[in-house]
Amino acid sequence: MSMKWWMENLSRKAGIVLIASAVMLSGCSLLPNEKEEEVLPEIKPPQISQRPEYTVQTKTLESTVSVMGKVISLEEETVYFTTGDHNVMDVYVKSGDQVKAGDSIATLDMSEMEKTLRMERLAFQRDELAMKELLRTRDEMDQSDFEQQRIAFEEKRQKLADMEAEIAKSTITAPFSGTVVSLTVKKGDKVKAYDPIAIIANTDMLVPASKLTKSEQEKIAVGMEAIITISNGGTIRGKVKQLPVQTTESGGGNGGGGGAAEIERVEDFMIIDVESLPEGATRGIPASIKVVTKRTENAIVIPPSALRTIGNRTYVQVTDENGKREVDVEVGQQTSTDVEILQGLTPGQKVVGR
């Protein structure tokens, strides 16, 4: 009987537990869902930018002037006709030909002028006969009339001489022995006076050269070291031997074109003296020339970004184990990458950039 009572009692307790669980579950389903807590990102304080630090160094400091140029001959000349508006009758050379002094380069067609000259000479012969007769009767003539006829006769004589001189200009010749390095005309071309026709050069006297602007020439002096890079020919060193007698607006040594203004002379170039040119260097090949205008050995230098100025004061920020401090400095030579410090710093110190 006690066993039966125990089982009944256990059954009642289990039933109560089940009812309580059901009530709790139903009660939870009736309550509203709680919002999930929003996860905020961690906010980190901004880092203060660290200014760069540089070590004071020593180095060889160079200031340079860079210009573009080309290889020219110390003995070269542009030849041209001094009479114009004529057609080229014949060209006797081609580019690359070797010529000797006095060899014909080209000639103009002066056939019309030569025909006119022949007619003028015949007419002048008649004038000479008339003048001889005039001289016989000079004493019987009015002196003023005689002088007028004499002057007219001399004018005709001068006209013949001018035409002969003009025809003599119809052929241009080589001024010296050399190579025809440029030829700009062909048979039948019409040319004007002083148009470049050909360039004769002595190819045994080649040098690097460049035209200069006024500002470039003001920085360069004879004797300065030059570093020359020849296109496809390597780099060589030399010294400035000659400065141009006149400067240009744009500089550069690769001018060309036509017209009297484009005729080039050796005197228009800065000439660089070199022991020898790289193998394969020819006249007209481009050359990059860098002239060293100032060189300082063992210069104490810092980057330009480490230099500071306020008014007339020039200083740097030095940093060491004791922190940062300002130090006044005296500045010397400056380039795009370095500033020379004459006083105020020693190699190995640390300076703060901006």
Secondary structure in CASP SS format (residue, H / E / C, confidence):
PFRMAT SS
TARGET T0000
AUTHOR 0000-0000-0000
METHOD secondary structure of the structure
MODEL  1
M C 1.00
S H 1.00
M H 1.00
K H 1.00
W H 1.00
W H 1.00
M H 1.00
E H 1.00
N H 1.00
L H 1.00
S H 1.00
R H 1.00
K H 1.00
A H 1.00
G H 1.00
I H 1.00
V H 1.00
L H 1.00
I H 1.00
A H 1.00
S H 1.00
A H 1.00
V H 1.00
M H 1.00
L H 1.00
S H 1.00
G H 1.00
C H 1.00
S H 1.00
L H 1.00
L C 1.00
P C 1.00
N C 1.00
E C 1.00
K C 1.00
E C 1.00
E C 1.00
E C 1.00
V C 1.00
L C 1.00
P C 1.00
E C 1.00
I C 1.00
K C 1.00
P C 1.00
P C 1.00
Q C 1.00
I C 1.00
S C 1.00
Q C 1.00
R C 1.00
P C 1.00
E E 1.00
Y E 1.00
T E 1.00
V C 1.00
Q E 1.00
T E 1.00
K E 1.00
T E 1.00
L E 1.00
E E 1.00
S E 1.00
T E 1.00
V E 1.00
S E 1.00
V E 1.00
M E 1.00
G E 1.00
K E 1.00
V E 1.00
I E 1.00
S E 1.00
L C 1.00
E C 1.00
E E 1.00
E E 1.00
T E 1.00
V E 1.00
Y E 1.00
F C 1.00
T C 1.00
T C 1.00
G C 1.00
D C 1.00
H E 1.00
N E 1.00
V E 1.00
M E 1.00
D E 1.00
V E 1.00
Y C 1.00
V C 1.00
K C 1.00
S C 1.00
G C 1.00
D C 1.00
Q E 1.00
V E 1.00
K C 1.00
A C 1.00
G C 1.00
D C 1.00
S E 1.00
I E 1.00
A E 1.00
T E 1.00
L E 1.00
D C 1.00
M C 1.00
S H 1.00
E H 1.00
M H 1.00
E H 1.00
K H 1.00
T H 1.00
L H 1.00
R H 1.00
M H 1.00
E H 1.00
R H 1.00
L H 1.00
A H 1.00
F H 1.00
Q H 1.00
R H 1.00
D H 1.00
E H 1.00
L H 1.00
A H 1.00
M H 1.00
K H 1.00
E H 1.00
L H 1.00
L H 1.00
R H 1.00
T C 1.00
R H 1.00
D H 1.00
E H 1.00
M C 1.00
D C 1.00
Q H 1.00
S H 1.00
D H 1.00
F H 1.00
E H 1.00
Q H 1.00
Q H 1.00
R H 1.00
I H 1.00
A H 1.00
F H 1.00
E H 1.00
E H 1.00
K H 1.00
R H 1.00
Q H 1.00
K H 1.00
L H 1.00
A H 1.00
D H 1.00
M H 1.00
E H 1.00
A H 1.00
E H 1.00
I H 1.00
A H 1.00
K C 1.00
S C 1.00
T E 1.00
I E 1.00
T E 1.00
A C 1.00
P C 1.00
F C 1.00
S C 1.00
G E 1.00
T E 1.00
V E 1.00
V E 1.00
S E 1.00
L E 1.00
T C 1.00
V C 1.00
K C 1.00
K C 1.00
G C 1.00
D C 1.00
K E 1.00
V E 1.00
K C 1.00
A C 1.00
Y C 1.00
D C 1.00
P E 1.00
I E 1.00
A E 1.00
I E 1.00
I E 1.00
A E 1.00
N C 1.00
T C 1.00
D C 1.00
M C 1.00
L E 1.00
V E 1.00
P E 1.00
A E 1.00
S E 1.00
K C 1.00
L C 1.00
T E 1.00
K H 1.00
S H 1.00
E H 1.00
Q H 1.00
E H 1.00
K H 1.00
I C 1.00
A C 1.00
V C 1.00
G C 1.00
M C 1.00
E E 1.00
A E 1.00
I E 1.00
I E 1.00
T E 1.00
I E 1.00
S C 1.00
N C 1.00
G C 1.00
G E 1.00
T E 1.00
I E 1.00
R E 1.00
G E 1.00
K E 1.00
V E 1.00
K E 1.00
Q E 1.00
L C 1.00
P C 1.00
V C 1.00
Q C 1.00
T C 1.00
T E 1.00
E C 1.00
S C 1.00
G C 1.00
G C 1.00
G C 1.00
N C 1.00
G C 1.00
G C 1.00
G C 1.00
G C 1.00
G C 1.00
A H 1.00
A H 1.00
E H 1.00
I C 1.00
E C 1.00
R C 1.00
V H 1.00
E H 1.00
D H 1.00
F C 1.00
M E 1.00
I E 1.00
I E 1.00
D E 1.00
V C 1.00
E C 1.00
S C 1.00
L C 1.00
P C 1.00
E C 1.00
G C 1.00
A C 1.00
T C 1.00
R C 1.00
G C 1.00
I C 1.00
P E 1.00
A E 1.00
S E 1.00
I E 1.00
K E 1.00
V E 1.00
V E 1.00
T E 1.00
K E 1.00
R E 1.00
T E 1.00
E E 1.00
N E 1.00
A E 1.00
I E 1.00
V E 1.00
I E 1.00
P C 1.00
P H 1.00
S H 1.00
A H 1.00
L C 1.00
R E 1.00
T E 1.00
I E 1.00
G C 1.00
N C 1.00
R E 1.00
T E 1.00
Y E 1.00
V E 1.00
Q E 1.00
V E 1.00
T E 1.00
D E 1.00
E C 1.00
N C 1.00
G E 1.00
K E 1.00
R E 1.00
E E 1.00
V E 1.00
D E 1.00
V C 1.00
E E 1.00
V E 1.00
G E 1.00
Q E 1.00
Q E 1.00
T C 1.00
S C 1.00
T C 1.00
D C 1.00
V E 1.00
E E 1.00
I E 1.00
L E 1.00
Q E 1.00
G C 1.00
L C 1.00
T C 1.00
P C 1.00
G C 1.00
Q C 1.00
K E 1.00
V E 1.00
V E 1.00
G C 1.00
R C 1.00
END
